[in-house]
Amino acid sequence: VKEDSSRDAVDSICHEAFHALQRCLVEAYEEADEQTRNLLLFRRIGQYREEFNAYRDGLSSENYGVYYEQACEADSRAYAEERAEQYYEAAEKAS
């Protein structure tokens, strides 16, 4: 992150912040009763939980495709892209 542009740094922070939210939601899901687990909020949490339990990092080239396609990673990338852009638009309007 030290060598990235400020835009890339904001994107990375948003991406990792979304991972933190995902982990909090997995914990809440695990403590919830069956009726609560059916809430729309938790629709992807079962998948996140499975992926976190068998997480595939993208450190090796042969694992990169598997890593990239995990829902927890795809959703974090999508959130970061959208949110970072919103931050930059707000900063431009403020200046």
CYANA upper distance limits for C-alpha pairs under 8 A (distance plus 0.5 A):
  1 VAL  CA      8 ASP  CA      8.19
  1 VAL  CA      9 ALA  CA      6.15
  1 VAL  CA     12 SER  CA      8.22
  2 LYS  CA      9 ALA  CA      8.47
  4 ASP  CA      8 ASP  CA      6.24
  4 ASP  CA      9 ALA  CA      6.52
  5 SER  CA      9 ALA  CA      6.69
  6 SER  CA     10 VAL  CA      6.68
  7 ARG  CA     11 ASP  CA      6.73
  7 ARG  CA     84 ALA  CA      7.99
  8 ASP  CA     12 SER  CA      6.61
  9 ALA  CA     13 ILE  CA      6.67
 10 VAL  CA     14 CYS  CA      6.65
 10 VAL  CA     84 ALA  CA      6.55
 11 ASP  CA     15 HIS  CA      6.59
 11 ASP  CA     80 ALA  CA      5.74
 11 ASP  CA     81 GLU  CA      6.84
 11 ASP  CA     83 ARG  CA      8.41
 11 ASP  CA     84 ALA  CA      5.91
 12 SER  CA     16 GLU  CA      6.67
 12 SER  CA     80 ALA  CA      7.66
 13 ILE  CA     17 ALA  CA      6.47
 13 ILE  CA     80 ALA  CA      8.35
 14 CYS  CA     18 PHE  CA      6.68
 14 CYS  CA     76 SER  CA      8.39
 14 CYS  CA     79 TYR  CA      7.79
 14 CYS  CA     80 ALA  CA      5.24
 14 CYS  CA     83 ARG  CA      7.52
 14 CYS  CA     84 ALA  CA      7.30
 15 HIS  CA     19 HIS  CA      7.04
 15 HIS  CA     76 SER  CA      5.50
 15 HIS  CA     77 ARG  CA      6.39
 15 HIS  CA     79 TYR  CA      7.34
 15 HIS  CA     80 ALA  CA      5.28
 16 GLU  CA     20 ALA  CA      6.90
 16 GLU  CA     76 SER  CA      7.89
 17 ALA  CA     21 LEU  CA      6.92
 18 PHE  CA     22 GLN  CA      6.65
 18 PHE  CA     76 SER  CA      6.08
 18 PHE  CA     79 TYR  CA      7.64
 18 PHE  CA     80 ALA  CA      8.10
 19 HIS  CA     23 ARG  CA      6.77
 19 HIS  CA     72 CYS  CA      7.82
 19 HIS  CA     76 SER  CA      6.91
 20 ALA  CA     24 CYS  CA      6.82
 21 LEU  CA     25 LEU  CA      6.66
 22 GLN  CA     26 VAL  CA      6.70
 22 GLN  CA     45 ILE  CA      8.02
 22 GLN  CA     48 TYR  CA      7.77
 22 GLN  CA     72 CYS  CA      8.07
 23 ARG  CA     27 GLU  CA      6.79
 24 CYS  CA     28 ALA  CA      6.73
 25 LEU  CA     29 TYR  CA      6.47
 25 LEU  CA     42 PHE  CA      7.92
 25 LEU  CA     45 ILE  CA      7.33
 26 VAL  CA     30 GLU  CA      6.67
 26 VAL  CA     45 ILE  CA      6.29
 26 VAL  CA     46 GLY  CA      8.07
 26 VAL  CA     48 TYR  CA      7.72
 26 VAL  CA     49 ARG  CA      6.54
 27 GLU  CA     31 GLU  CA      6.96
 28 ALA  CA     32 ALA  CA      6.59
 29 TYR  CA     37 ARG  CA      6.57
 29 TYR  CA     42 PHE  CA      7.42
 29 TYR  CA     45 ILE  CA      7.63
 32 ALA  CA     36 THR  CA      6.30
 32 ALA  CA     37 ARG  CA      6.56
 33 ASP  CA     37 ARG  CA      6.76
 34 GLU  CA     38 ASN  CA      7.19
 35 GLN  CA     39 LEU  CA      7.92
 37 ARG  CA     42 PHE  CA      6.60
 38 ASN  CA     42 PHE  CA      7.24
 38 ASN  CA     43 ARG  CA      7.77
 39 LEU  CA     43 ARG  CA      7.49
 42 PHE  CA     46 GLY  CA      8.00
 44 ARG  CA     48 TYR  CA      6.83
 45 ILE  CA     49 ARG  CA      6.47
 46 GLY  CA     50 GLU  CA      6.83
 47 GLN  CA     51 GLU  CA      6.68
 47 GLN  CA     71 ALA  CA      7.73
 47 GLN  CA     72 CYS  CA      8.50
 48 TYR  CA     52 PHE  CA      6.50
 48 TYR  CA     71 ALA  CA      7.27
 48 TYR  CA     72 CYS  CA      6.08
 49 ARG  CA     53 ASN  CA      6.66
 50 GLU  CA     54 ALA  CA      6.83
 51 GLU  CA     55 TYR  CA      5.61
 51 GLU  CA     56 ARG  CA      8.23
 51 GLU  CA     70 GLN  CA      7.50
 51 GLU  CA     71 ALA  CA      8.38
 51 GLU  CA     72 CYS  CA      7.72
 55 TYR  CA     67 TYR  CA      8.41
 56 ARG  CA     63 ASN  CA      7.39
 56 ARG  CA     66 VAL  CA      7.31
 56 ARG  CA     67 TYR  CA      5.72
 57 ASP  CA     63 ASN  CA      7.40
 57 ASP  CA     64 TYR  CA      7.68
 57 ASP  CA     67 TYR  CA      5.93
 58 GLY  CA     63 ASN  CA      6.04
 58 GLY  CA     64 TYR  CA      4.79
 58 GLY  CA     65 GLY  CA      8.15
 58 GLY  CA     66 VAL  CA      8.26
 58 GLY  CA     67 TYR  CA      5.68
 58 GLY  CA     68 TYR  CA      7.69
 59 LEU  CA     63 ASN  CA      7.66
 59 LEU  CA     64 TYR  CA      7.38
 60 SER  CA     64 TYR  CA      6.74
 61 SER  CA     65 GLY  CA      8.37
 63 ASN  CA     67 TYR  CA      6.55
 64 TYR  CA     68 TYR  CA      6.41
 65 GLY  CA     69 GLU  CA      6.67
 66 VAL  CA     70 GLN  CA      6.97
 67 TYR  CA     73 GLU  CA      7.80
 68 TYR  CA     73 GLU  CA      6.75
 68 TYR  CA     74 ALA  CA      7.26
 69 GLU  CA     73 GLU  CA      7.43
 69 GLU  CA     74 ALA  CA      6.79
 70 GLN  CA     74 ALA  CA      6.68
 71 ALA  CA     75 ASP  CA      6.35
 72 CYS  CA     76 SER  CA      6.64
 73 GLU  CA     77 ARG  CA      6.59
 74 ALA  CA     78 ALA  CA      6.69
 75 ASP  CA     79 TYR  CA      6.59
 76 SER  CA     80 ALA  CA      6.51
 77 ARG  CA     81 GLU  CA      6.55
 78 ALA  CA     82 GLU  CA      6.75
 79 TYR  CA     83 ARG  CA      6.37
 80 ALA  CA     84 ALA  CA      6.16
 81 GLU  CA     85 GLU  CA      6.77
 82 GLU  CA     86 GLN  CA      6.92
 83 ARG  CA     87 TYR  CA      6.79
 84 ALA  CA     88 TYR  CA      6.81
 85 GLU  CA     89 GLU  CA      6.64
 86 GLN  CA     90 ALA  CA      6.63
 87 TYR  CA     91 ALA  CA      6.66
 88 TYR  CA     92 GLU  CA      6.65
 89 GLU  CA     93 LYS  CA      6.79
 90 ALA  CA     94 ALA  CA      6.67
 91 ALA  CA     95 SER  CA      6.80
